[in-house]
Structure formats: structure tokens, C-alpha cells
Amino acid sequence: MSILRSKYYDHPDGEDAFGKIVATNKYALAAGLAWSTVDVLTLTKPKGYLPTLGRFAYNTGPLMGMATAFTLTTLAATNARGKDDKINYLLGGFAAGGVFGAWKHNHVAGLCAGLFLG
């Protein structure tokens, strides 16, 4: 099976960390590239290749970090607690919200994102 075809629920929670990270980051990468394209073409309109690549990295990197934080926190909570329930996803959502708050330099935005994503 190809690594790019991995899905989040191919294995039970608490197993196959790398496959789950790849599965969540596929969607984060796609969303980040789509939003970065909209941002570059309509909002910021950077001049030159380097500023354009910088905008793509600014938008895509944190989304992939949020996906990774969610996945790793959910896996760690599942293994630490020994249970597979919704609290693990709540903790993962708050971890992703923490990355969002750090990205936006706003702890209230991080808390709200954690509540929304959890």
C-alpha cells in the first residue's frame, strides 16, 4: 500500500503514528496550498518568487503543524489513557488550537480554535 494512500482510520487509534500523520497532513497540505493560492492572487499580491514562496510557507506550515499536533496528541492520549474515546480528540483539538494561537500571536484565538476543533 502506498504511503500517500494511507487513511486516518486504517489502523486503530494509538497505532501507526506515521501513517496517521501522513493522512492528516495530506489534507492540511491541500488546504494550505489552496488558501495560499487565493492569498497570493487576491489578497497580498507579493512581488517576486521569494515573497510568494514565503506566503505559501506562512499559510501552509502552521496548518500542517496543527494537523501534526492533533494527530500526535490524540495518539499520546490514547496510549496514556488506554481508552479510545472522544476525550482524546478533545485534547488533540486543543493542541491544534494551541498551534493556531501561536501562529496568530493571540492566545484567545488559540483557545477558541481549541474549543472549535476539540
LOZA-406037 format. One record per atom (N, C-alpha, C): residue in three letters; residue number from 1; z, y, x. Coordinates in pm, 1 decimal, padded with zeros to 6 digits, always signed. Atoms other than C-alpha are relative to their C-alpha. Last residue first. Example, Ala and Ser with C-alpha at 12.3 -4.5 7.8 and 13.67 -1.06 7.14 Angstrom:
<nodes>
<residu = SER, num = 2, z = -00006.0, y = -00119.0, x = -00082.0>
<residu = SER, num = 2, z = +00714.0, y = -00106.0, x = +01367.0>
<residu = SER, num = 2, z = +00073.0, y = +00109.0, x = -00077.0>
<residu = ALA, num = 1, z = +00000.0, y = -00119.0, x = +00089.0>
<residu = ALA, num = 1, z = +00780.0, y = -00450.0, x = +01230.0>
<residu = ALA, num = 1, z = +00000.0, y = +00120.0, x = +00090.0>
</nodes>
This chain:
<nodes>
<residu = GLY, num = 118, z = -00093.7, y = +00112.2, x = +00015.1>
<residu = GLY, num = 118, z = +02000.2, y = +01972.9, x = -01198.1>
<residu = GLY, num = 118, z = +00003.3, y = -00042.4, x = -00140.4>
<residu = LEU, num = 117, z = +00057.8, y = +00121.1, x = -00058.3>
<residu = LEU, num = 117, z = +01686.1, y = +02183.2, x = -01152.4>
<residu = LEU, num = 117, z = +00089.9, y = -00121.7, x = -00016.0>
<residu = PHE, num = 116, z = +00126.3, y = +00034.5, x = +00065.0>
<residu = PHE, num = 116, z = +01795.6, y = +02456.9, x = -01393.0>
<residu = PHE, num = 116, z = -00054.7, y = -00133.4, x = +00050.8>
<residu = LEU, num = 115, z = -00028.8, y = +00036.3, x = +00139.2>
<residu = LEU, num = 115, z = +02158.1, y = +02468.1, x = -01282.4>
<residu = LEU, num = 115, z = -00126.4, y = -00045.3, x = -00071.6>
<residu = GLY, num = 114, z = -00072.4, y = +00126.7, x = -00001.4>
<residu = GLY, num = 114, z = +02053.6, y = +02459.4, x = -00918.9>
<residu = GLY, num = 114, z = +00035.0, y = -00047.1, x = -00139.4>
<residu = ALA, num = 113, z = +00099.3, y = +00104.7, x = -00026.6>
<residu = ALA, num = 113, z = +01794.4, y = +02730.1, x = -00980.0>
<residu = ALA, num = 113, z = +00066.4, y = -00136.8, x = +00003.4>
<residu = CYS, num = 112, z = +00080.8, y = +00016.7, x = +00122.5>
<residu = CYS, num = 112, z = +02062.4, y = +02946.0, x = -01142.1>
<residu = CYS, num = 112, z = -00105.9, y = -00108.1, x = +00018.8>
<residu = LEU, num = 111, z = -00084.6, y = +00064.0, x = +00100.8>
<residu = LEU, num = 111, z = +02296.2, y = +02889.4, x = -00848.1>
<residu = LEU, num = 111, z = -00078.1, y = -00025.3, x = -00128.4>
<residu = GLY, num = 110, z = -00020.0, y = +00139.4, x = -00038.8>
<residu = GLY, num = 110, z = +02021.9, y = +02964.2, x = -00596.8>
<residu = GLY, num = 110, z = +00085.1, y = -00075.5, x = -00099.4>
<residu = ALA, num = 109, z = +00125.7, y = +00069.2, x = +00030.3>
<residu = ALA, num = 109, z = +01923.2, y = +03280.8, x = -00782.5>
<residu = ALA, num = 109, z = +00010.4, y = -00147.3, x = +00037.6>
<residu = VAL, num = 108, z = +00002.0, y = +00015.6, x = +00145.8>
<residu = VAL, num = 108, z = +02288.7, y = +03386.4, x = -00771.4>
<residu = VAL, num = 108, z = -00128.6, y = -00070.7, x = -00043.6>
<residu = HIS, num = 107, z = -00078.8, y = +00116.5, x = +00037.1>
<residu = HIS, num = 107, z = +02299.4, y = +03317.2, x = -00396.8>
<residu = HIS, num = 107, z = +00004.3, y = -00021.9, x = -00151.1>
<residu = ASN, num = 106, z = -00074.1, y = -00036.7, x = +00120.1>
<residu = ASN, num = 106, z = +02011.0, y = +03552.9, x = -00326.8>
<residu = ASN, num = 106, z = +00076.3, y = -00123.0, x = -00048.0>
<residu = HIS, num = 105, z = -00112.5, y = -00081.4, x = -00047.1>
<residu = HIS, num = 105, z = +01827.6, y = +03556.9, x = +00005.6>
<residu = HIS, num = 105, z = +00085.2, y = +00048.3, x = -00117.1>
<residu = LYS, num = 104, z = +00006.7, y = -00130.4, x = +00066.0>
<residu = LYS, num = 104, z = +01514.7, y = +03424.6, x = -00173.9>
<residu = LYS, num = 104, z = +00111.0, y = +00095.2, x = +00043.6>
<residu = TRP, num = 103, z = +00136.1, y = -00052.0, x = -00013.0>
<residu = TRP, num = 103, z = +01469.3, y = +03130.3, x = +00062.0>
<residu = TRP, num = 103, z = -00008.7, y = +00141.1, x = -00056.6>
<residu = ALA, num = 102, z = +00015.5, y = -00043.2, x = -00139.0>
<residu = ALA, num = 102, z = +01845.0, y = +03071.9, x = +00089.6>
<residu = ALA, num = 102, z = -00137.4, y = +00061.3, x = +00023.0>
<residu = GLY, num = 101, z = -00081.2, y = -00119.9, x = -00020.4>
<residu = GLY, num = 101, z = +01873.1, y = +03065.8, x = -00289.6>
<residu = GLY, num = 101, z = -00009.2, y = +00052.8, x = +00142.2>
<residu = PHE, num = 100, z = +00067.5, y = -00111.4, x = +00067.1>
<residu = PHE, num = 100, z = +01582.2, y = +02820.0, x = -00316.3>
<residu = PHE, num = 100, z = +00077.0, y = +00130.4, x = +00020.4>
<residu = VAL, num = 99, z = +00115.2, y = -00035.2, x = -00084.0>
<residu = VAL, num = 99, z = +01739.6, y = +02590.6, x = -00056.4>
<residu = VAL, num = 99, z = -00074.5, y = +00118.2, x = -00060.8>
<residu = GLY, num = 98, z = -00052.3, y = -00064.3, x = -00120.5>
<residu = GLY, num = 98, z = +02065.6, y = +02598.3, x = -00250.2>
<residu = GLY, num = 98, z = -00110.4, y = +00041.1, x = +00095.8>
<residu = GLY, num = 97, z = -00031.5, y = -00138.6, x = +00034.7>
<residu = GLY, num = 97, z = +01878.5, y = +02526.0, x = -00572.5>
<residu = GLY, num = 97, z = +00057.7, y = +00076.6, x = +00117.8>
<residu = ALA, num = 96, z = +00128.8, y = -00070.4, x = +00003.2>
<residu = ALA, num = 96, z = +01733.5, y = +02212.4, x = -00410.9>
<residu = ALA, num = 96, z = +00020.6, y = +00146.7, x = -00036.0>
<residu = ALA, num = 95, z = +00045.1, y = -00010.0, x = -00139.3>
<residu = ALA, num = 95, z = +02086.1, y = +02100.2, x = -00324.1>
<residu = ALA, num = 95, z = -00133.3, y = +00073.9, x = +00007.6>
<residu = PHE, num = 94, z = -00074.6, y = -00108.4, x = -00062.8>
<residu = PHE, num = 94, z = +02198.3, y = +02184.4, x = -00678.4>
<residu = PHE, num = 94, z = -00035.4, y = +00014.9, x = +00147.7>
<residu = GLY, num = 93, z = +00049.2, y = -00127.9, x = +00051.8>
<residu = GLY, num = 93, z = +01918.8, y = +01972.3, x = -00820.3>
<residu = GLY, num = 93, z = +00073.2, y = +00117.7, x = +00061.0>
<residu = GLY, num = 92, z = +00128.2, y = -00026.7, x = -00065.2>
<residu = GLY, num = 92, z = +02014.3, y = +01681.4, x = -00594.7>
<residu = GLY, num = 92, z = -00060.2, y = +00132.0, x = -00045.0>
<residu = LEU, num = 91, z = -00030.1, y = -00039.7, x = -00137.9>
<residu = LEU, num = 91, z = +02373.8, y = +01702.2, x = -00716.8>
<residu = LEU, num = 91, z = -00127.7, y = +00031.9, x = +00077.9>
<residu = LEU, num = 90, z = -00063.3, y = -00132.1, x = +00007.8>
<residu = LEU, num = 90, z = +02255.4, y = +01697.1, x = -01077.6>
<residu = LEU, num = 90, z = +00031.1, y = +00051.8, x = +00140.0>
<residu = TYR, num = 89, z = +00109.5, y = -00096.1, x = +00017.0>
<residu = TYR, num = 89, z = +02021.9, y = +01407.1, x = -00997.0>
<residu = TYR, num = 89, z = +00053.6, y = +00142.6, x = -00012.9>
<residu = ASN, num = 88, z = +00073.2, y = -00004.6, x = -00127.0>
<residu = ASN, num = 88, z = +02315.1, y = +01207.2, x = -00861.3>
<residu = ASN, num = 88, z = -00114.6, y = +00100.3, x = -00006.9>
<residu = ILE, num = 87, z = -00076.1, y = -00089.3, x = -00088.8>
<residu = ILE, num = 87, z = +02519.0, y = +01299.2, x = -01169.1>
<residu = ILE, num = 87, z = -00069.1, y = +00010.7, x = +00135.8>
<residu = LYS, num = 86, z = +00053.8, y = -00136.2, x = +00003.5>
<residu = LYS, num = 86, z = +02246.2, y = +01145.8, x = -01385.9>
<residu = LYS, num = 86, z = +00075.2, y = +00097.0, x = +00090.3>
<residu = ASP, num = 85, z = -00010.9, y = -00069.8, x = +00128.1>
<residu = ASP, num = 85, z = +02329.4, y = +00787.7, x = -01293.5>
<residu = ASP, num = 85, z = -00046.6, y = +00144.2, x = +00015.3>
<residu = ASP, num = 84, z = +00127.7, y = -00067.1, x = +00023.4>
<residu = ASP, num = 84, z = +02272.5, y = +00524.5, x = -01026.4>
<residu = ASP, num = 84, z = +00007.1, y = +00065.3, x = -00137.2>
<residu = LYS, num = 83, z = +00049.1, y = +00000.8, x = +00137.5>
<residu = LYS, num = 83, z = +02615.0, y = +00422.3, x = -00904.8>
<residu = LYS, num = 83, z = -00131.3, y = +00076.3, x = -00006.5>
<residu = GLY, num = 82, z = +00025.5, y = +00137.0, x = +00041.0>
<residu = GLY, num = 82, z = +02747.6, y = +00325.4, x = -00562.6>
<residu = GLY, num = 82, z = -00048.8, y = -00013.0, x = -00143.0>
<residu = ARG, num = 81, z = -00071.4, y = +00028.3, x = +00124.0>
<residu = ARG, num = 81, z = +02898.4, y = +00669.4, x = -00518.8>
<residu = ARG, num = 81, z = -00018.0, y = -00143.8, x = -00045.6>
<residu = ALA, num = 80, z = -00142.3, y = -00029.5, x = -00015.8>
<residu = ALA, num = 80, z = +02801.6, y = +00710.4, x = -00154.3>
<residu = ALA, num = 80, z = +00079.8, y = -00039.2, x = -00124.1>
<residu = ASN, num = 79, z = -00061.9, y = +00093.5, x = -00094.0>
<residu = ASN, num = 79, z = +02465.2, y = +00532.2, x = -00181.4>
<residu = ASN, num = 79, z = +00149.5, y = +00023.5, x = +00013.6>
<residu = THR, num = 78, z = +00011.0, y = +00135.7, x = +00054.6>
<residu = THR, num = 78, z = +02356.6, y = +00713.6, x = -00496.6>
<residu = THR, num = 78, z = +00068.2, y = -00100.5, x = +00091.3>
<residu = ALA, num = 77, z = -00097.0, y = +00011.8, x = +00109.1>
<residu = ALA, num = 77, z = +02488.8, y = +01045.5, x = -00367.9>
<residu = ALA, num = 77, z = -00003.4, y = -00139.7, x = -00061.0>
<residu = ALA, num = 76, z = -00134.2, y = +00005.0, x = -00057.7>
<residu = ALA, num = 76, z = +02301.8, y = +01003.7, x = -00039.5>
<residu = ALA, num = 76, z = +00106.2, y = -00016.1, x = -00108.6>
<residu = LEU, num = 75, z = -00018.0, y = +00127.8, x = -00068.3>
<residu = LEU, num = 75, z = +01977.3, y = +00916.4, x = -00217.4>
<residu = LEU, num = 75, z = +00140.9, y = -00013.2, x = +00056.5>
<residu = THR, num = 74, z = -00005.6, y = +00103.3, x = +00103.3>
<residu = THR, num = 74, z = +02007.8, y = +01209.2, x = -00458.3>
<residu = THR, num = 74, z = +00021.4, y = -00137.3, x = +00062.8>
<residu = THR, num = 73, z = -00130.3, y = -00011.1, x = +00064.6>
<residu = THR, num = 73, z = +02091.5, y = +01441.2, x = -00170.3>
<residu = THR, num = 73, z = +00015.9, y = -00104.6, x = -00109.1>
<residu = LEU, num = 72, z = -00103.4, y = +00050.8, x = -00089.7>
<residu = LEU, num = 72, z = +01794.4, y = +01315.6, x = +00031.1>
<residu = LEU, num = 72, z = +00138.5, y = +00008.0, x = -00062.6>
<residu = THR, num = 71, z = +00014.4, y = +00143.9, x = -00021.8>
<residu = THR, num = 71, z = +01548.8, y = +01355.3, x = -00256.0>
<residu = THR, num = 71, z = +00112.8, y = -00055.3, x = +00085.9>
<residu = PHE, num = 70, z = -00026.8, y = +00074.0, x = +00123.2>
<residu = PHE, num = 70, z = +01664.8, y = +01696.6, x = -00372.6>
<residu = PHE, num = 70, z = +00000.3, y = -00149.8, x = +00026.1>
<residu = ALA, num = 69, z = -00143.5, y = -00012.0, x = +00026.9>
<residu = ALA, num = 69, z = +01681.7, y = +01836.1, x = -00019.7>
<residu = ALA, num = 69, z = +00037.9, y = -00076.8, x = -00126.1>
<residu = THR, num = 68, z = -00070.6, y = +00086.8, x = -00093.7>
<residu = THR, num = 68, z = +01332.9, y = +01700.4, x = +00054.4>
<residu = THR, num = 68, z = +00150.2, y = +00004.7, x = -00023.2>
<residu = ALA, num = 67, z = +00027.6, y = +00139.1, x = +00037.7>
<residu = ALA, num = 67, z = +01184.3, y = +01854.7, x = -00258.5>
<residu = ALA, num = 67, z = +00075.3, y = -00097.1, x = +00090.3>
<residu = MET, num = 66, z = -00072.4, y = +00027.7, x = +00124.3>
<residu = MET, num = 66, z = +01354.9, y = +02187.8, x = -00188.9>
<residu = MET, num = 66, z = -00020.4, y = -00144.9, x = -00042.9>
<residu = GLY, num = 65, z = -00141.5, y = +00012.8, x = -00033.2>
<residu = GLY, num = 65, z = +01231.1, y = +02183.1, x = +00169.5>
<residu = GLY, num = 65, z = +00085.2, y = -00030.0, x = -00122.0>
<residu = MET, num = 64, z = -00015.0, y = +00132.4, x = -00059.2>
<residu = MET, num = 64, z = +00878.3, y = +02114.5, x = +00047.3>
<residu = MET, num = 64, z = +00144.5, y = -00023.5, x = +00043.6>
<residu = LEU, num = 63, z = +00017.3, y = +00096.9, x = +00108.9>
<residu = LEU, num = 63, z = +00905.4, y = +02414.5, x = -00181.9>
<residu = LEU, num = 63, z = +00012.8, y = -00142.8, x = +00052.3>
<residu = PRO, num = 62, z = -00122.5, y = +00015.0, x = +00078.5>
<residu = PRO, num = 62, z = +01052.5, y = +02616.9, x = +00104.2>
<residu = PRO, num = 62, z = -00013.0, y = -00097.0, x = -00117.1>
<residu = GLY, num = 61, z = -00111.8, y = +00057.5, x = -00075.1>
<residu = GLY, num = 61, z = +00754.5, y = +02541.6, x = +00329.2>
<residu = GLY, num = 61, z = +00128.0, y = -00015.2, x = -00080.3>
<residu = THR, num = 60, z = +00002.4, y = +00146.1, x = +00006.2>
<residu = THR, num = 60, z = +00478.2, y = +02606.6, x = +00075.1>
<residu = THR, num = 60, z = +00120.9, y = -00062.7, x = +00068.6>
<residu = ASN, num = 59, z = -00010.2, y = +00053.5, x = +00135.6>
<residu = ASN, num = 59, z = +00532.7, y = +02975.1, x = -00004.0>
<residu = ASN, num = 59, z = +00014.3, y = -00152.0, x = -00003.4>
<residu = TYR, num = 58, z = -00113.6, y = -00061.4, x = +00069.3>
<residu = TYR, num = 58, z = +00611.4, y = +03119.1, x = +00338.6>
<residu = TYR, num = 58, z = +00019.2, y = -00059.9, x = -00138.9>
<residu = ALA, num = 57, z = -00122.6, y = +00062.0, x = -00050.2>
<residu = ALA, num = 57, z = +00373.7, y = +02874.0, x = +00510.1>
<residu = ALA, num = 57, z = +00122.6, y = +00053.8, x = -00073.3>
<residu = PHE, num = 56, z = +00001.0, y = +00140.4, x = +00042.5>
<residu = PHE, num = 56, z = +00081.2, y = +02981.4, x = +00290.8>
<residu = PHE, num = 56, z = +00127.6, y = -00070.3, x = +00045.3>
<residu = ARG, num = 55, z = -00031.3, y = +00002.0, x = +00143.7>
<residu = ARG, num = 55, z = +00175.8, y = +03345.6, x = +00340.8>
<residu = ARG, num = 55, z = +00001.0, y = -00142.5, x = -00054.2>
<residu = GLY, num = 54, z = -00141.2, y = -00032.1, x = +00017.0>
<residu = GLY, num = 54, z = +00185.5, y = +03296.1, x = +00717.5>
<residu = GLY, num = 54, z = +00042.9, y = -00001.0, x = -00145.5>
<residu = LEU, num = 53, z = -00074.1, y = +00122.9, x = -00027.9>
<residu = LEU, num = 53, z = -00152.3, y = +03123.7, x = +00711.5>
<residu = LEU, num = 53, z = +00150.2, y = +00021.7, x = -00014.2>
<residu = THR, num = 52, z = +00028.9, y = +00091.0, x = +00111.3>
<residu = THR, num = 52, z = -00293.9, y = +03433.7, x = +00543.7>
<residu = THR, num = 52, z = +00073.3, y = -00132.0, x = +00019.1>
<residu = PRO, num = 51, z = -00082.2, y = -00036.6, x = +00115.4>
<residu = PRO, num = 51, z = -00119.2, y = +03662.0, x = +00793.3>
<residu = PRO, num = 51, z = -00023.4, y = -00090.2, x = -00121.9>
<residu = LEU, num = 50, z = -00141.4, y = +00024.4, x = -00027.8>
<residu = LEU, num = 50, z = -00273.8, y = +03459.6, x = +01077.5>
<residu = LEU, num = 50, z = +00090.4, y = +00045.8, x = -00114.0>
<residu = TYR, num = 49, z = -00036.9, y = +00140.1, x = +00013.8>
<residu = TYR, num = 49, z = -00625.3, y = +03443.8, x = +00935.1>
<residu = TYR, num = 49, z = +00149.8, y = -00022.1, x = +00016.4>
<residu = GLY, num = 48, z = +00006.7, y = +00085.2, x = -00118.1>
<residu = GLY, num = 48, z = -00687.7, y = +03811.6, x = +00875.1>
<residu = GLY, num = 48, z = +00052.1, y = -00140.2, x = -00026.0>
<residu = LYS, num = 47, z = +00121.9, y = -00021.7, x = -00078.4>
<residu = LYS, num = 47, z = -00594.2, y = +04076.1, x = +00618.5>
<residu = LYS, num = 47, z = +00005.6, y = -00087.9, x = +00124.3>
<residu = PRO, num = 46, z = -00015.7, y = -00025.5, x = -00143.5>
<residu = PRO, num = 46, z = -00336.0, y = +03967.5, x = +00362.4>
<residu = PRO, num = 46, z = -00135.1, y = +00013.2, x = +00069.1>
<residu = LYS, num = 45, z = +00129.0, y = -00028.9, x = -00064.5>
<residu = LYS, num = 45, z = -00415.5, y = +04007.8, x = -00009.6>
<residu = LYS, num = 45, z = +00014.9, y = +00031.0, x = +00149.4>
<residu = THR, num = 44, z = -00027.5, y = -00064.4, x = -00128.8>
<residu = THR, num = 44, z = -00053.1, y = +04010.3, x = -00135.5>
<residu = THR, num = 44, z = -00125.8, y = +00042.1, x = +00074.5>
<residu = LEU, num = 43, z = -00120.8, y = -00081.8, x = -00011.4>
<residu = LEU, num = 43, z = -00104.4, y = +03948.5, x = -00507.0>
<residu = LEU, num = 43, z = +00011.5, y = +00072.2, x = +00133.7>
<residu = THR, num = 42, z = -00023.2, y = -00101.2, x = +00103.1>
<residu = THR, num = 42, z = -00445.4, y = +03819.8, x = -00614.4>
<residu = THR, num = 42, z = +00117.3, y = +00093.3, x = +00026.4>
<residu = LEU, num = 41, z = +00119.5, y = -00058.5, x = +00061.0>
<residu = LEU, num = 41, z = -00613.5, y = +03602.4, x = -00351.3>
<residu = LEU, num = 41, z = +00029.4, y = +00115.8, x = -00094.3>
<residu = VAL, num = 40, z = +00088.4, y = -00060.9, x = -00100.0>
<residu = VAL, num = 40, z = -00320.3, y = +03531.1, x = -00121.2>
<residu = VAL, num = 40, z = -00117.7, y = +00071.4, x = -00065.4>
<residu = ASP, num = 39, z = -00068.4, y = -00110.7, x = -00066.4>
<residu = ASP, num = 39, z = -00065.5, y = +03471.9, x = -00397.8>
<residu = ASP, num = 39, z = -00093.4, y = +00073.2, x = +00095.8>
<residu = VAL, num = 38, z = -00010.0, y = -00109.5, x = +00097.5>
<residu = VAL, num = 38, z = -00300.2, y = +03259.2, x = -00608.4>
<residu = VAL, num = 38, z = +00061.7, y = +00123.1, x = +00065.8>
<residu = THR, num = 37, z = +00136.7, y = -00046.9, x = +00022.8>
<residu = THR, num = 37, z = -00384.1, y = +03048.2, x = -00303.9>
<residu = THR, num = 37, z = -00001.3, y = +00115.1, x = -00099.1>
<residu = SER, num = 36, z = +00037.7, y = -00082.6, x = -00114.9>
<residu = SER, num = 36, z = -00016.8, y = +03027.2, x = -00211.4>
<residu = SER, num = 36, z = -00141.1, y = +00053.9, x = -00015.0>
<residu = TRP, num = 35, z = -00062.1, y = -00131.0, x = +00015.8>
<residu = TRP, num = 35, z = +00067.3, y = +02905.5, x = -00562.8>
<residu = TRP, num = 35, z = -00037.7, y = +00092.6, x = +00116.0>
<residu = ALA, num = 34, z = +00058.3, y = -00067.4, x = +00116.8>
<residu = ALA, num = 34, z = -00186.9, y = +02624.0, x = -00538.6>
<residu = ALA, num = 34, z = +00058.7, y = +00139.7, x = -00016.1>
<residu = LEU, num = 33, z = +00135.2, y = -00043.9, x = -00034.9>
<residu = LEU, num = 33, z = -00084.6, y = +02532.5, x = -00184.1>
<residu = LEU, num = 33, z = -00066.9, y = +00072.2, x = -00116.5>
<residu = GLY, num = 32, z = -00006.7, y = -00107.8, x = -00097.8>
<residu = GLY, num = 32, z = +00281.7, y = +02526.3, x = -00278.4>
<residu = GLY, num = 32, z = -00136.8, y = +00051.7, x = +00039.3>
<residu = ALA, num = 31, z = -00043.4, y = -00121.9, x = +00069.6>
<residu = ALA, num = 31, z = +00222.9, y = +02323.9, x = -00594.8>
<residu = ALA, num = 31, z = +00004.7, y = +00118.1, x = +00095.9>
<residu = ALA, num = 30, z = +00106.6, y = -00041.3, x = +00092.6>
<residu = ALA, num = 30, z = +00019.4, y = +02063.8, x = -00405.5>
<residu = ALA, num = 30, z = +00037.1, y = +00129.0, x = -00071.8>
<residu = LEU, num = 29, z = +00112.1, y = -00050.7, x = -00079.1>
<residu = LEU, num = 29, z = +00270.5, y = +02049.5, x = -00120.1>
<residu = LEU, num = 29, z = -00112.4, y = +00049.4, x = -00090.4>
<residu = ALA, num = 28, z = -00040.8, y = -00130.2, x = -00052.6>
<residu = ALA, num = 28, z = +00564.4, y = +02016.3, x = -00359.3>
<residu = ALA, num = 28, z = -00112.1, y = +00062.8, x = +00082.0>
<residu = TYR, num = 27, z = +00007.5, y = -00096.7, x = +00109.5>
<residu = TYR, num = 27, z = +00383.5, y = +01739.3, x = -00546.7>
<residu = TYR, num = 27, z = +00042.1, y = +00139.5, x = +00045.6>
<residu = LYS, num = 26, z = +00140.2, y = -00010.2, x = +00042.8>
<residu = LYS, num = 26, z = +00315.8, y = +01539.3, x = -00234.1>
<residu = LYS, num = 26, z = -00014.1, y = +00107.9, x = -00106.0>
<residu = ASN, num = 25, z = +00066.1, y = -00106.3, x = -00076.0>
<residu = ASN, num = 25, z = +00666.1, y = +01625.0, x = -00109.6>
<residu = ASN, num = 25, z = -00148.8, y = +00010.5, x = -00030.1>
<residu = THR, num = 24, z = -00035.4, y = -00131.7, x = +00053.6>
<residu = THR, num = 24, z = +00826.3, y = +01424.9, x = -00388.1>
<residu = THR, num = 24, z = -00072.3, y = +00112.4, x = +00073.2>
<residu = ALA, num = 23, z = +00038.8, y = -00012.2, x = +00140.8>
<residu = ALA, num = 23, z = +00639.9, y = +01102.0, x = -00310.0>
<residu = ALA, num = 23, z = +00033.2, y = +00138.2, x = -00055.7>
<residu = VAL, num = 22, z = +00145.3, y = -00019.2, x = +00006.0>
<residu = VAL, num = 22, z = +00665.3, y = +01143.4, x = +00067.7>
<residu = VAL, num = 22, z = -00043.5, y = +00023.3, x = -00144.1>
<residu = ILE, num = 21, z = +00026.0, y = -00134.1, x = -00053.0>
<residu = ILE, num = 21, z = +01041.6, y = +01191.0, x = +00039.6>
<residu = ILE, num = 21, z = -00149.6, y = +00030.2, x = -00004.1>
<residu = LYS, num = 20, z = -00037.0, y = -00096.2, x = +00103.9>
<residu = LYS, num = 20, z = +01066.0, y = +00886.6, x = -00188.1>
<residu = LYS, num = 20, z = -00023.9, y = +00143.8, x = +00046.6>
<residu = GLY, num = 19, z = +00098.0, y = +00006.7, x = +00108.5>
<residu = GLY, num = 19, z = +00871.0, y = +00671.7, x = +00056.9>
<residu = GLY, num = 19, z = +00029.8, y = +00099.8, x = -00110.0>
<residu = PHE, num = 18, z = +00124.9, y = -00060.8, x = -00046.1>
<residu = PHE, num = 18, z = +01088.5, y = +00786.7, x = +00346.9>
<residu = PHE, num = 18, z = -00105.6, y = +00000.3, x = -00109.4>
<residu = ALA, num = 17, z = -00010.7, y = -00145.7, x = -00007.7>
<residu = ALA, num = 17, z = +01414.6, y = +00719.0, x = +00163.7>
<residu = ALA, num = 17, z = -00133.1, y = +00064.0, x = +00038.8>
<residu = ASP, num = 16, z = +00129.5, y = -00054.1, x = -00042.5>
<residu = ASP, num = 16, z = +01321.7, y = +00364.7, x = +00067.9>
<residu = ASP, num = 16, z = -00001.4, y = +00152.8, x = +00001.1>
<residu = GLU, num = 15, z = +00081.9, y = +00077.8, x = -00093.0>
<residu = GLU, num = 15, z = +01641.1, y = +00268.7, x = -00119.6>
<residu = GLU, num = 15, z = -00128.6, y = +00076.1, x = +00031.8>
<residu = GLY, num = 14, z = -00083.3, y = +00041.8, x = -00111.4>
<residu = GLY, num = 14, z = +01925.2, y = +00455.2, x = -00291.8>
<residu = GLY, num = 14, z = -00075.8, y = -00081.3, x = +00103.6>
<residu = ASP, num = 13, z = -00065.9, y = -00111.6, x = -00068.0>
<residu = ASP, num = 13, z = +01741.5, y = +00481.0, x = -00620.9>
<residu = ASP, num = 13, z = +00094.7, y = -00054.4, x = +00106.1>
<residu = PRO, num = 12, z = -00120.0, y = -00052.7, x = +00067.1>
<residu = PRO, num = 12, z = +01540.5, y = +00168.6, x = -00697.9>
<residu = PRO, num = 12, z = +00059.8, y = +00117.1, x = +00078.1>
<residu = HIS, num = 11, z = -00119.8, y = +00072.3, x = -00042.6>
<residu = HIS, num = 11, z = +01194.3, y = +00136.7, x = -00541.0>
<residu = HIS, num = 11, z = +00119.8, y = +00057.4, x = -00074.3>
<residu = ASP, num = 10, z = +00046.9, y = +00129.2, x = -00050.4>
<residu = ASP, num = 10, z = +00850.9, y = +00236.2, x = -00674.4>
<residu = ASP, num = 10, z = +00117.0, y = -00088.9, x = +00041.7>
<residu = TYR, num = 9, z = -00069.4, y = +00113.0, x = +00061.1>
<residu = TYR, num = 9, z = +01027.0, y = +00508.0, x = -00877.8>
<residu = TYR, num = 9, z = -00058.8, y = -00135.3, x = +00040.2>
<residu = TYR, num = 8, z = -00144.6, y = -00013.6, x = -00010.6>
<residu = TYR, num = 8, z = +00934.1, y = +00802.4, x = -00659.1>
<residu = TYR, num = 8, z = +00071.8, y = -00123.9, x = -00051.4>
<residu = LYS, num = 7, z = -00054.7, y = -00072.7, x = +00114.1>
<residu = LYS, num = 7, z = +00574.0, y = +00698.4, x = -00613.3>
<residu = LYS, num = 7, z = +00151.2, y = -00003.1, x = +00009.0>
<residu = SER, num = 6, z = -00137.2, y = +00032.7, x = +00038.0>
<residu = SER, num = 6, z = +00394.4, y = +00593.1, x = -00298.6>
<residu = SER, num = 6, z = +00045.9, y = +00090.3, x = -00113.8>
<residu = ARG, num = 5, z = -00003.6, y = +00049.2, x = +00137.7>
<residu = ARG, num = 5, z = +00016.9, y = +00633.8, x = -00299.7>
<residu = ARG, num = 5, z = +00141.4, y = -00032.7, x = -00045.6>
<residu = LEU, num = 4, z = +00027.4, y = -00111.1, x = +00090.5>
<residu = LEU, num = 4, z = +00018.3, y = +00854.4, x = +00009.4>
<residu = LEU, num = 4, z = -00001.0, y = -00042.3, x = -00146.3>
<residu = ILE, num = 3, z = -00119.4, y = -00084.3, x = +00009.6>
<residu = ILE, num = 3, z = +00191.9, y = +00580.5, x = +00207.9>
<residu = ILE, num = 3, z = -00022.8, y = +00116.2, x = -00095.8>
<residu = SER, num = 2, z = +00010.2, y = -00123.5, x = -00076.4>
<residu = SER, num = 2, z = -00091.7, y = +00341.4, x = +00133.8>
<residu = SER, num = 2, z = +00124.5, y = +00085.3, x = -00020.9>
<residu = MET, num = 1, z = +00000.0, y = -00118.5, x = +00084.2>
<residu = MET, num = 1, z = +00000.0, y = +00000.0, x = +00000.0>
<residu = MET, num = 1, z = +00000.0, y = +00124.7, x = +00088.6>
</nodes>
